[in-house]
Amino acid sequence: METRIALFQKKEIRKILHADEWWFVIVDVVAALTDSTNPAESLKKMRLRDEPLSEALKGGNLPPLALEIPTAGGPQKLTCWHTEGIFRLIQSIPSPKAESAEKTARTPPPASSPPSPTYPSGPTTPSNAVGLPCPPR
């Protein structure tokens, strides 16, 4: 599986290509859009506040998955959600950043990707927003 780092307003959001679709690490999205120092706790509060979000995170037609993501301490299974799930998550975040993220996140996975530079946690694609690669230099 291909793993990349996307940037949203200088915050890293890890994503992985799974079943020909980008899946994003949920706590990375929450951290980037809320500036929270504890994104897991922020997500927990969001689930309490938003019952439909809580139900979607529990299952639905395509629930979040624990996917293996490279980290500084080695590969770990992190909870990831597909693009449409992330859009649902973004709708629950009371932040001006959330609207901007939703507009820029709709990027289809590449048919074939050129080699990416290496990064301590895996290959990366520099970007100026979630899933949008910067132009070549």
SULTACOR-V645527 format. One record per residue. RES is the residue in one letter. NEAR is the number of other C-alpha atoms within 10 Angstrom. D_FIRST is the distance of its C-alpha to the first C-alpha in Angstrom with 1 decimal. Layout:
RES_NEAR_D_FIRST + RES_NEAR_D_FIRST
//
This chain:
M_11_0.0 + E_14_3.8 + T_22_6.4 + R_27_10.0 + I_22_13.5 + A_24_15.8 + L_21_19.5 + F_22_22.1 + Q_15_25.6 + K_11_24.5 + K_18_22.4 + E_19_18.8 + I_22_16.5 + R_28_12.9 + K_27_10.4 + I_24_6.8 + L_16_5.8 + H_14_6.4 + A_9_8.8 + D_13_9.4 + E_15_10.6 + W_24_10.4 + W_24_10.9 + F_30_13.1 + V_23_14.4 + I_23_17.8 + V_21_20.0 + D_19_18.8 + V_27_20.0 + V_24_23.2 + A_19_23.9 + A_20_23.6 + L_23_25.8 + T_19_28.4 + D_14_28.7 + S_14_28.8 + T_9_29.0 + N_12_27.9 + P_19_25.3 + A_15_25.0 + E_13_28.7 + S_18_28.7 + L_22_26.2 + K_11_28.6 + K_11_31.5 + M_18_29.8 + R_18_29.3 + L_12_33.0 + R_12_34.1 + D_13_32.1 + E_11_32.3 + P_13_30.3 + L_17_27.4 + S_16_27.8 + E_12_27.8 + A_17_24.7 + L_18_22.8 + K_11_24.2 + G_11_23.1 + G_10_24.0 + N_6_22.3 + L_13_18.7 + P_16_18.8 + P_22_16.6 + L_17_14.1 + A_13_13.5 + L_20_9.9 + E_16_9.1 + I_22_9.5 + P_20_10.9 + T_14_14.7 + A_10_17.8 + G_8_18.7 + G_10_15.5 + P_13_12.5 + Q_13_13.8 + K_13_13.3 + L_19_14.2 + T_18_15.4 + C_26_13.6 + W_25_15.0 + H_22_14.4 + T_18_16.4 + E_15_19.5 + G_20_19.5 + I_22_19.4 + F_18_22.3 + R_16_24.2 + L_24_23.6 + I_20_24.8 + Q_13_27.9 + S_17_28.9 + I_19_28.9 + P_12_32.4 + S_13_31.6 + P_10_32.3 + K_16_28.8 + A_20_27.3 + E_15_28.9 + S_16_27.7 + A_21_24.1 + E_18_24.3 + K_12_25.7 + T_14_23.0 + A_18_19.8 + R_15_19.9 + T_14_17.6 + P_12_15.7 + P_14_12.2 + P_11_12.8 + A_7_13.5 + S_6_12.4 + S_8_11.9 + P_7_14.3 + P_9_13.6 + S_13_13.7 + P_11_16.0 + T_11_15.0 + Y_13_15.7 + P_11_16.6 + S_17_13.6 + G_18_11.1 + P_16_11.1 + T_21_13.2 + T_19_14.9 + P_20_18.4 + S_18_19.7 + N_17_22.9 + A_21_21.6 + V_27_18.6 + G_26_16.2 + L_18_19.0 + P_15_18.6 + C_11_21.9 + P_8_23.8 + P_5_23.7 + R_3_26.5
//
